[in-house]
Amino acid sequence: MKEIERLVRASIIIILDIMLISVLISLVFLDNLINEVLYDYGLVFSLNWAVPYWTIMRTSMALIVIVALIFSILELLYPLLRKES
């Protein structure tokens, strides 16, 4: 039973990590869209929109990486912290 529990927990963490990585990749594609494609359609650079955009992108990417690391580390440490019954 413990082996099944470990597999389920590991599977959930892997699925969550994959979801977070997918969001991270989506943000990279969005950044590519802003920085390459939209300039072809007349986007004019301005610090008025660029600074908030950079802040949001960097904060979002950092939070995604932090959450993925926390999930993974906690899952690795869970068996060590859990009392054997």
N, C-alpha and C positions, 0 to 999 in steps of 0.2 A: 504494500500500500504506500509506503514511503517513497518508493521508486516512482510510482505513478504520480504522486504529489510533486516530486521534484521535476518530472518531465512536464507536467502541466504548468508549473510555475515558470520553468525555463521557456516553455513555448509562449506563454503570455508576455514575458519580458522581450523575447525575440520579436514577437509581433508588434509590441509597442515601439521597440527600437526601429523596426522597419517603417512603421508609420511616421515616426519622427524624422527619420532620414528622408522619407518621401516629401515631407513638408519642407525640409531643408533644401532638397533638390528643386522643389517648386519655387522657392524663394530665389535660388540662383538663376532659374529660367526667367523669373520676373525681372530680376536685376538686369539680365541680358536684354530683355525686351526694352526696358527703360533706356539702357545705355547704348544700344545699337539700333534697334528697329525704329523707335519713336523719333529719333533724330532725322531719319529719312522722311518722316511725315511732318517735319517742321517744328519739332520740340526745341525750344530755346532754353539753354541752360540758365539757371538763376539760383543763387544761394537761398532765395526765399523758399523754394520747394526742395532743393537738393539737401540742405542740412537736416530738415525733419525726415526726409526719405532715408538718408544715410543712417540717422539715429535709429529709426524704426527697423531698418534692415539689420543693422549690426546687433541691436538688442534682441530682436527675434531670433537671429541665428545663434547668438550666445545662449539664450534661454533654452533653445531646442537641444543644443549640445549638452548643457548642464543637466537638463532633465534626463536625457538618454544616459549620461554617465551615472547619475544618481540611481536610476532604475537598475542599471547593470551592476553597480557596486553593491547596492543593497541586496540584490539577489544573490550575489556571490557571498556576502557576509551573513545572510539570513541563516544558513545552517550552523554557522559558528555561534551566533547569538541566541539561537533557539535552544531551550532546555530539552534534553532528551527525556521522554516520558516512559 
